[in-house]
Amino acid sequence: MKKLFPQVFVFKTNINQEEDILKITFRMDEEERIKRWTIDRSDCDNVLRIESHNLQPDEIIELVNQAGYQCEELV
């Protein structure tokens, strides 16, 4: 049996404060297709990294936008 590995998506965001992360945590944790996520605030692009099964980049962008933040896929 083949093991499915999650897709990894990387985004530039304006999520840069601890309160921003707290605000978006609920939305990220609520989405069951997101297996793991991190935000690198030490990076100039405040990189959001998401490991997911069956979630598309535009859905992630919409999720972040609904929380009031900007999000752009890095390719």
FENRALIN-V285960 format. One record per residue. N is the residue number from 1. PHI is phi in whole degrees, -180 to 180 (* if undefined). Layout:
n-><N | N>
phi-><PHI | PHI>
This chain:
n-><1 | 2 | 3 | 4 | 5 | 6 | 7 | 8 | 9 | 10 | 11 | 12 | 13 | 14 | 15 | 16 | 17 | 18 | 19 | 20 | 21 | 22 | 23 | 24 | 25 | 26 | 27 | 28 | 29 | 30 | 31 | 32 | 33 | 34 | 35 | 36 | 37 | 38 | 39 | 40 | 41 | 42 | 43 | 44 | 45 | 46 | 47 | 48 | 49 | 50 | 51 | 52 | 53 | 54 | 55 | 56 | 57 | 58 | 59 | 60 | 61 | 62 | 63 | 64 | 65 | 66 | 67 | 68 | 69 | 70 | 71 | 72 | 73 | 74 | 75>
phi-><* | -83 | -87 | -84 | -102 | -70 | -80 | -115 | -120 | -129 | -133 | -88 | -136 | -111 | -85 | -133 | -113 | -59 | -68 | -66 | -64 | -62 | -66 | -90 | -55 | -58 | -63 | -67 | -71 | -73 | -81 | -68 | -79 | -87 | -88 | -159 | -147 | -145 | -127 | -98 | -75 | -78 | -84 | -64 | -97 | 43 | -66 | -99 | -115 | -128 | -106 | -150 | -111 | 61 | -125 | -97 | -54 | -66 | -70 | -67 | -59 | -63 | -60 | -69 | -61 | -63 | -83 | 97 | -121 | -89 | -154 | -140 | -68 | -100 | -121>
